Structure formats: structure tokens, C-alpha cells
């Protein structure tokens, strides 16, 4: 049991725009890799402002631009509707001391469960990320309703510019003589599109699963997924099967 003393909270990192994650998936961990959320893709928003209110810590969170990321949109929808209420946060503890029982003449505070486990108070600590989570360590840490102000609004999608391609119409013999050229250009376009898709697939497999090498996945296995043309979703399932086999 660890209690956090707000008097000892270092707020600078939060107020510098600390990240908001989904269930502590930071983009650098095993869960992020399996969810294909490596790196900055895992970030759902940032802390706009954080402050202490007596014994409580409060923060205003800003989420990504609407329509920019499906996962962020789903998380925001759950928060806005009240379906997702629980919060958690990652923190570094620099100093802690045994908690004293206020009614026990200086004796150690009892554990809420009645066990003999020690209770500590963090006197110097620093939160570095905030996460929406299903089962928090402290069920009283939750999203709060607030008046919608300039700080509290979610970013809205910028107006999209529609680009219309000009088309020239050919008639008669001019159109017939240019058919071969159009076909050849279309073939080259399709080849270029196919090459781009393949580069994206290879890059996604390398980026998503290279961190799994330290858990027993072999480089040859990833090479085979790439050589066989395995789609990313199917590759994820095969990697999971390999991880289970390596752990058994």
C-alpha cells in the first residue's frame, strides 16, 4: 500500500505535455507490440494542465484530432459517454517513508485490508503518463465532468480540402491512338501501388515484431513471414503462437 502525498508531487513533467495512453501501452512495451501500437502510435493525447487541489491531483487532458485515429476516437467516445471512467498513471517514486497511524500514537498505519503489509507514504514522486484503464489500482481515480472551456475541448478535425483532378476528353482517332499509352501508364501505376503496399507490409512486420526477438522469436521466422507475403494480421497471430510455444 502506497499513499501519494500531493505536497511531494513533481508536476513539471505533466505540465510539459506528458502523454496519455490506453492501459499504459506506451509504445515501448510488449502489449504495444502485440497491438501494433509501437512508438508514437500508442499516444492518445497529452496533459494540457495539471495541478494539486489539497490532497487531490487534477489534470485537464487533450486528445488527438477527431477522425485522425480510430483507436483514439473510440477511447474518446467511451470517455465522453461515461462508459470509460477509470484512470491510472505511471509514476517514479524517489522517496517514501512508513505511514504513521494518526490515531495510534506514532505507530505504523494499518493496512486497509487488515493484513500486516506495511503502508508507506511517497514524499517525493513524479507522475510521467496518464492512462485510461479498465481496472485501476485506486478506484477513486476517475475522469470527472467539467465545464467545457477552451482548455477542456477536444481538438476538432480541420476542414479537408477536396482536390479535383482536371480531365481532358479525347475523341475519335486521337483517343484510339493513345490507348496503348494509357494502358502502359496504368500498368506502371498499378506496379508502383503494389510496390508501395509491399514496402508498408514489410516495414510493419519489422517494426511490430522485432522487439519480440528478446522473447524467443527468431529473425528467420520474421524473414519467412516477409518472404511468404503473410499479411500483418495473419503475421500477428503466427507470432503469438510462436510466443506461446516458446513459453511452454
N, C-alpha and C positions, 0 to 999 in steps of 0.2 A: 504494500500500500504506500503510495507516494502522493503527498499533497503538494500543490504548487503555490508558493507564496507570490502573489502578484507584485509585491514590493521588490522582488528579486528578478522579475522578468525583463529580459533584454528585448526591447521592441524594435530595435533598429533594422533587423533583417526582415521582419514582417513589413515594416513601413517602406522598405526599399523595393517592394513588389514581389514578395515571396510567392511561390507557385501554389495553385490549388489543384489537387489531384482527385482521382476517383479511387477510393480504397487504398491509398498510399502507393499506387502504382506510379513510381517516379520516373519511369522510362529507363532505369538502370538496373532493374531487378528481374528476377525470374518470372514473376507474374506479368510484368510488362512485355517481356519477350514472347510469352505464350499467347498474349492477347494482341500481338503485333502492334504494340504501342511503345516502341523504343524511342529514346531521345525526347525531343520536344513535342512529339505527337501525343505524349501522355498528359501534357499540361492542359487543364480545362479552363483555367482562369488565373487570376492573381489577386493578391491582397491590395486593396486600394487604400485602406487606412486601418490601423489597429491601435487600441488604447485600453487602459485599465479603468474600470469603474468599481472602485472599492476592491472587494475580494474577487471580482469577476474580470475576465478578459473579453473584450468585444472587438469585432472586426467587421468591416464592410468589404465584401468580395465582389470582384468584377469578373464576369465570364466572357468567353470568346464571342466573336461576332455571330449573330444569328444566321444560320444557313451555311456557315463556313465549315462546320464539322458535325457530322451526325451524332457522334458519341457525346459531344458537348451539348448539343441540342436536347438529347434525351435526358441527360443529367439535369439540365436547367429546367426542363418540363416537370421532372419529378420533384425538384425543389419548389418550384413555383406553385405546384398543385398541393403541396404538403405531404405527398407520398414519401419523399425522402426527407427526413428530419434530422438524422443523427450526424454529428461531426466528430472528427478526431484530428490530432495534429502530431507531427513529428517534432521532437524536441531534444536538445542536448542538455544534460544535467552537469553543471560544473561544481556544485557544492550542495550537500544535503546533510541534515542533522536529525537525530531521533526526535520524533514529535513528543511533546510533553502533554500529559493529561491535564486540562485546565481545572479539573475537579479532584486531582489526585496528588496534590502537594508535590509537584515536580516529578512524579513518576511518569513512565512512558505511556503514551496514549494507547488505549486498547484498540485492537483491530475491529472494524465494524462487524465482521463475521463471527467474532468471538474467539477466533483462533489466536495462537501465540505468535503469529507472524509479526515482525517489527513494522512499525509505522514511521515513515520519515517525512520530513518537510524539505522541499527543494528551495534553498535560499538564493541560489544563483543559477538561472536556467535560461535557455534561448530556444523558442519555437522557430522552425525554419520552413514548415509547409503546413497547409491545412487540407484536410481530405473529407469529402462526403463518404460516409461509411454505413454499412448495414448494422453491425454490432460494435458499438464503441466501448472503450474501457470505462468511460463515465457517461451514463445515460442522460445526465443533465446537460451535456454539451450538445447544443442543438442550433439549427437555423432559427432565427427569430423573424417575425413580421416587422416591417418598418415602413415609415412613410417614404414614398418613392421620391427621392431627391436627385439632384444631378450626380451625386456620388453613388447612389444606390441603383440607378438604372442599368439595365443590361445594354451592352452595345447593340446597335441595330445594323442590319445589313445595308451597306451602301447601295445607292442606285446603280443598277447594272446598265452598261451601255450595250445596245444591240447593234452589232456590225452587220450590215447588209452588203453582200458581195455583188458588184455590178456584173451583169451577164450580157454578153453580146450575142445576138441572134444571127446565125448564118443560114442562108437559103441556097437552094439549087446546087449547082456544081461545086461552089465554094465549100459547102458543108460536106459533100461526098469526098472531095479530095483531101479534107483534113481529118477524116475519120481515123485513119491509121495513126496519125499523130496524137489524137485524143486518146486512143486505146493504149498506146505506148506510155503516155503520160499517166494514165490511170493505173497501169500496171506498176510503174515506178512509185506512184503514191502509195499503193497498197503494200508494196515491199517495204517502203520506209515506215509505214504504220506498224507493220508486223515486226520489224526490227526494233522499233521503239518499245512495243509491248513486251518483247522478249527481254530487252535490257531491263525493263522495270521488274519483270518476274525474277530474273537472276539477282538483281540488286536487292529485292525484297527478301529473297531466301537468305542471301548472305547477311544482310543487316539484321533480320529477325532471329536467325538461328546460330550465328557464330558465337554469341555469348553462351550457348548451350554446350560448347565443346568442353567446358570445365565440369559439366555434369555427366559426361560419358558419351556424348555424341561425337562421332569421328568425322574428320574432314572428308574422308572418302564417301561417307554417307551423304553429306551435303552435295558433293560433286555429282553423285549418282542422281540425286533429285533434280539437279540442274540439267544434266545430260538427258534424262528421260523426259524432260518437258513437263514435270509434275507441277500443277497449279499450286499457288500459295496455300489455299485452304487445305488441299489434299496433303501438301508437304507438312503442314502443321499437325495433322492427325498422325502422320508417319513418325514425326519427331516425338510426339507424345508417347507413341507406342515404344519407341526406342528408349525413351527415358524410363518408362515403366520397366522394360526388360533389364535395363542397366541397374535399376534399384533393387530388383528382385534377386 
